[in-house]
Amino acid sequence: MAMEREERLLARVEDAHGVISVYEVEDYRFLEFGDAIEQSCTFTADPSWLEYDYTRAMLVGALCHAQPESALFLGLGAGTLTQACLKFLPLEDVEAIELRAEVPRLAMEYLGLDDDPRLYVRIGDALELLPTAEKADLIFVDLYTDYGPGVGHMAWKFLEQCQRQLNPDGWLVINQWASDDGRPLGAALLRGLYHRHYWELPVKEGNVILLVPADLEQHLDFDALRARAAALAPRLGYSLDYLLKAIRTAT
């Protein structure tokens, strides 16, 4: 008979948006919103380890760019993807916009988020602060609450502005929920907004990661993406091949 894993509460705070908790289970720590809604998972021995397929798929999106120097994260969470990008990509300037001030504090205190001099965290609503952010080579949209995707995931003007904030040759990486038919939430909106010129990467957690280039003249170089992923695999400790095989054109 399998033994139940012991769950230990490390921190619990409440802000204007609800409850935020940090739990520890064996070698992992979890950031949760509300009533046990898991937001992030950190492997305590290596906070840059990406446990979930959706975070690995977002890293695949980052590898679409040959040499990214700047990145903007809209939604920080435990910061595992941010940590991975800082560790494995040639980034010099990284900005994160996080709605809840307690999230980066808890991430640094309990979840291994480094106080990296390249990382600047601003507290506030990404929909309001996006126009004041620096343009970036990579932009990640991962705005989730304990009720599901934030309003930005379905907001035309916001998603349009995200693409406009990209530098030439930049990539927008969106963590979108999947509908029952396997398409991303708001597929019709996305097809119209981005003129069907993007790629989708479905993952087992029930998400679809969108890979959106800065403009219509820019295309995904699969050969270069595979080469970058293969070169990085020994440092990551896992292969991204299974995710590369799942990439599809916009549906």
Secondary structure, DSSP 4 states (H G I P E B T S, - for coil): -PPPPPEEEEEEEEETTEEEEEEEETTEEEEEETTTEEEEEEETT-TT---SHHHHHHHHHHTTSSS--EEEEE--TT-HHHHHHHHHS--SEEEEEES-THHHHHHHHHS-----TTEEEEES-HHHHGGGSPPEEEEEE--EETTEE-GGGG-HHHHHHHHHTEEEEEEEEEEEEB-TTSSBTTHHHHHHHTTT--EEEE-TTSEEEEEEESSTT----HHHHHHHHHHHHHHHTS--HHHHTT-EE--
